Amino acid sequence: MQNGSFEPTAEYAALLDREDGLSRFREEFYIKPDSIYMDGNSLGLLSKRAERTLLESLADWREHGIDGWMHGRHPWFTLSERLGEMSAALVGASPEEVIVTGSTTVNLHQLAATFYEPKGNRTKILADELTFPSDIYALQSQLRLRGYDPETHLVRVKSRDGRFLEEEDILAAMTDEIALIVLPTVLYRSGQILDMKRLTEEAHKRGILIGFDGCHSIGAIPHSFSEWGVDFAYWCNYKHLNGGPGAVASLYVNRKHFGTMPGLAGWFGSRKDKQFDMEHTLTPADAAGAFQIGTPHVLSLAPLIGSLEMFAEAGIHQIRGKSLHINQYLMDLIERELDGFGFFIGSPLDDARRGGHVSLEHPEAARICKALKLNGVIPDFRAPNIVRLAPVALYNSYTDVWNVIQILKRIMEEKQYEQFKNEREVVA
């Protein structure tokens, strides 16, 4: 799409690759030969730097034993704080507002236990019906722990079309019964970006705290959590940030909440100079580190060191620029090459509203995904009818995208998908 142009040819894809300012990072990743990976919004690929920093942490253990907590290449005692500093630019926060700790759902439990304070008429939590199920389970649990019925006290904003949420509907649900709001930054199915700045402003006008699940946006789009005044956020690091399966997650807490006692206390939330005093009274850290609970999983932190080094070099705005461009190229090819095969683009067409992946809807989506895998393409299926494709800025090429659409076109022309059952695998 050079200067707004578009050509559905392999030569044009190669031209775009030559002009790609991030193409050098592709060599940093382990890319399986004869395979095209389009599932980076579920699990990012392993980079050579992530492998290196994991091996360095193993070497610290081997060489230093317990002294690895304070010595070695990557001392463990302050590793979560160090990674928080490295992550801060990706979310528009100060370094002390971010900590790498726990898992996504554990962090939501921590943040809800801290910031959900039912008082008087304000006893309900506001979420939405399109959010990832784990968030709903956690919020339901938090309500039960406080003695409330989730059926009446977890309010879920409805979608008008099953794909998107309208901000006006969310605002209308911000009633004087709401004590806390938890919403996704990007909807995991459609890829819609919510207007976090506006929603935060409107929540605060009504005296409501608001937090965001950033699992499908961190590492794909820029954020300005501190500037927007977002109260808290949490996210995983194994999708766009390529931290590896089971990678330790992250959370953000706005500095205005520093000093708030964590709802779920643990010794790694201690102020560092007090932690080994072994007192039975917690002296919490005076930053986001206070919301840690237990000992960090060092070997699941280590790959993120190398990965975040690359993000610092590439720059999140440059990553977003390529992501928008390559996803538009993908959608242009879909409209040109797959016309007549029953596909529908279920993601926002407006750049400002679309995250890092494209949702392609089709009644036969489950078995189309199986046929793609048979042809060396790794997509992602989401029930009931979505093929998610995520060209990742750091390691996918325009030629990858062109080849994927040619393979998909051939699958549809030859009806290769008919050899499979139209049902998901155990892990989708």
Secondary structure, 3 states (H helix, E strand, C coil): CHHHCCCCCHHHHHHHHHCCCCHHHHHHECCCCCCEECECCCCCCCEHHHHHHHHHHHHHHHHHHHHHHCCCCCCCCCHHHHHHHHHHHHHCCCHHHEEECCCHHHHHHHHHHHHCCCECCECEEEEECCCCHHHHHHHHHHHHHCCCCHHHHEEEECCCCCCCCCHHHHHHCCCCCEEEEEEECECCCCCEECCHHHHHHHHHHCCCEEEEECCCCECCECCCHHHHCCCEEEECCCCCCCCCCCCCCEEEECHHHCCCCCCCCCHHHECCCCHHHCCCCCCECCCHHHHCCCCCCHHHHHHHHHHHHHHHHHCHHHHHHHHHHHHHHHHHHHHHHCCCCCCEECCCCCHHHECCCEEEECCCHHHHHHHHHHCCEECEEECCCEEEEECCCCCCCHHHHHHHHHHHHHHHHHCHHHHCCCCCCCCC
